[in-house]
């Protein structure tokens, strides 16, 4: 009976797959993205949030997102709190701009709600098509460089300097050595196509540090911590502050393009696009993503988004939402491994952040470097994020520079109403609200 329902609901035969194949694909996808269970609480707890509560929120929000994506949209795409957005939440919004983490959660919820409405009213296609490719590339690379800066800072590899702003730290310190070792191992394993390379690197460095007396073992399993410290703690009124509009937009913008890019990329790899090269049920997939973001904010975590690591499951044969459901089950099982997550030191996750930065910075290779009016905004957006320690500021400077350079160069045909309006709004904010 159950097997019959699974076959019919997920259309396994139609997609040429089996329950066994989908389960293996789900396990594979989970192993490639399970590092978020350790990394997300580590980053968000620095904003003042309770580590255990964020751990639970991360697992539950991920599971909910995967279940909605799998059961409703029927795609083998897994979701979890997005890398880059969690760093922006802590280091940009809370520590950088001085907002409370409750207000930051409110901004995440509002961005998720806006994303949901855009998906319902089908405005998302207009927005996606209105943003120049060069800006998308620059923003993606900028988030990667932002993560790299955070990783190097957390590991003590880069330190503050009064004369030069930044300088090389003491590489003989254990934290720096462990972070670099983790990065080297993760990169080498990924090159060798080892499944779960990032998680292996994180756990390997953690165990080594324990054996050498630089880290304490907190245990492996226990009952899940309480989510009460962060549950429904979001401050919607604080998120509606005028100065927070750029933060809400940054969360929305990055999630919108990250999700659309991931969905198209994963679907193309799995042969799930239709004859016109479009993704069927993309509206459902987008609403699944935005619903997970709203649920995550209510639970106590930053923006939940589709993961490109889902490609690993696709390669293993995953073709339906059953793959995502398997990932959801594994995230729920992970709730009982809180002591292990709490034993992961910051320097163990620094190597993972640096590796993710490498992947995201790769988008620079696709920029048109022969056209200065395209290349300059790419570089400005990419450099502004790590140097201002803010994704929102990087996006703003990217739009302003793109519109200004194109106008001065007489390339008015490259400008559309959406870009002009956003550039003017960002310029007004920089000039009058900052």
ZIWO-V232047 format. One record per residue. SS is DSSP state (A for helix, B for strand, O for the rest). Layout:
BEGIN
ss:SS
ss:SS
END
This chain:
BEGIN
ss:O
ss:A
ss:A
ss:A
ss:A
ss:A
ss:A
ss:A
ss:A
ss:A
ss:O
ss:O
ss:O
ss:O
ss:O
ss:O
ss:O
ss:O
ss:A
ss:A
ss:A
ss:A
ss:A
ss:A
ss:A
ss:A
ss:A
ss:A
ss:A
ss:A
ss:A
ss:A
ss:A
ss:O
ss:O
ss:A
ss:A
ss:A
ss:A
ss:A
ss:A
ss:A
ss:A
ss:A
ss:A
ss:A
ss:A
ss:O
ss:O
ss:O
ss:A
ss:A
ss:A
ss:A
ss:A
ss:A
ss:A
ss:A
ss:A
ss:A
ss:A
ss:A
ss:A
ss:A
ss:A
ss:A
ss:A
ss:A
ss:A
ss:A
ss:A
ss:A
ss:A
ss:O
ss:O
ss:O
ss:O
ss:O
ss:B
ss:B
ss:B
ss:O
ss:O
ss:O
ss:A
ss:A
ss:A
ss:A
ss:A
ss:A
ss:A
ss:A
ss:A
ss:A
ss:O
ss:O
ss:O
ss:O
ss:O
ss:O
ss:A
ss:A
ss:A
ss:A
ss:A
ss:A
ss:A
ss:A
ss:A
ss:A
ss:A
ss:A
ss:A
ss:A
ss:A
ss:A
ss:A
ss:A
ss:A
ss:A
ss:O
ss:O
ss:O
ss:A
ss:A
ss:A
ss:A
ss:A
ss:A
ss:A
ss:O
ss:O
ss:A
ss:A
ss:A
ss:A
ss:A
ss:A
ss:A
ss:A
ss:A
ss:A
ss:A
ss:A
ss:A
ss:A
ss:A
ss:A
ss:A
ss:A
ss:A
ss:A
ss:A
ss:A
ss:O
ss:O
ss:O
ss:B
ss:B
ss:B
ss:B
ss:O
ss:O
ss:O
ss:B
ss:B
ss:B
ss:B
ss:O
ss:O
ss:O
ss:O
ss:O
ss:A
ss:A
ss:A
ss:A
ss:A
ss:A
ss:A
ss:A
ss:A
ss:A
ss:A
ss:A
ss:A
ss:A
ss:A
ss:A
ss:A
ss:A
ss:O
ss:O
ss:O
ss:O
ss:O
ss:A
ss:A
ss:A
ss:A
ss:A
ss:A
ss:A
ss:A
ss:A
ss:A
ss:A
ss:A
ss:A
ss:A
ss:A
ss:O
ss:O
ss:O
ss:O
ss:O
ss:O
ss:O
ss:O
ss:O
ss:O
ss:O
ss:O
ss:O
ss:O
ss:O
ss:O
ss:O
ss:O
ss:O
ss:O
ss:O
ss:O
ss:O
ss:O
ss:A
ss:A
ss:A
ss:A
ss:O
ss:O
ss:A
ss:A
ss:A
ss:A
ss:A
ss:A
ss:A
ss:A
ss:A
ss:A
ss:A
ss:A
ss:A
ss:A
ss:A
ss:A
ss:A
ss:A
ss:A
ss:A
ss:A
ss:A
ss:A
ss:A
ss:A
ss:A
ss:A
ss:A
ss:O
ss:O
ss:O
ss:B
ss:O
ss:O
ss:O
ss:O
ss:O
ss:B
ss:O
ss:O
ss:A
ss:A
ss:A
ss:A
ss:A
ss:A
ss:A
ss:A
ss:A
ss:A
ss:A
ss:A
ss:A
ss:A
ss:A
ss:A
ss:A
ss:A
ss:O
ss:O
ss:O
ss:O
ss:B
ss:B
ss:B
ss:O
ss:O
ss:O
ss:A
ss:A
ss:A
ss:A
ss:A
ss:A
ss:O
ss:O
ss:O
ss:O
ss:O
ss:A
ss:A
ss:A
ss:A
ss:A
ss:A
ss:A
ss:A
ss:A
ss:A
ss:A
ss:A
ss:A
ss:A
ss:A
ss:A
ss:A
ss:A
ss:A
ss:A
ss:A
ss:A
ss:O
ss:O
ss:O
ss:A
ss:A
ss:A
ss:A
ss:A
ss:A
ss:A
ss:A
ss:A
ss:A
ss:A
ss:A
ss:A
ss:A
ss:A
ss:A
ss:A
ss:A
ss:A
ss:A
ss:A
ss:O
ss:O
ss:O
ss:O
ss:O
ss:A
ss:A
ss:A
ss:A
ss:A
ss:A
ss:A
ss:A
ss:A
ss:A
ss:A
ss:A
ss:A
ss:A
ss:A
ss:A
ss:A
ss:O
ss:O
ss:A
ss:A
ss:A
ss:A
ss:A
ss:A
ss:A
ss:A
ss:A
ss:A
ss:A
ss:A
ss:A
ss:A
ss:A
ss:A
ss:A
ss:A
ss:O
ss:O
ss:O
ss:A
ss:A
ss:A
ss:O
ss:O
ss:A
ss:A
ss:A
ss:A
ss:A
ss:A
ss:A
ss:A
ss:A
ss:A
ss:A
ss:A
ss:A
ss:A
ss:A
ss:A
ss:A
ss:O
END
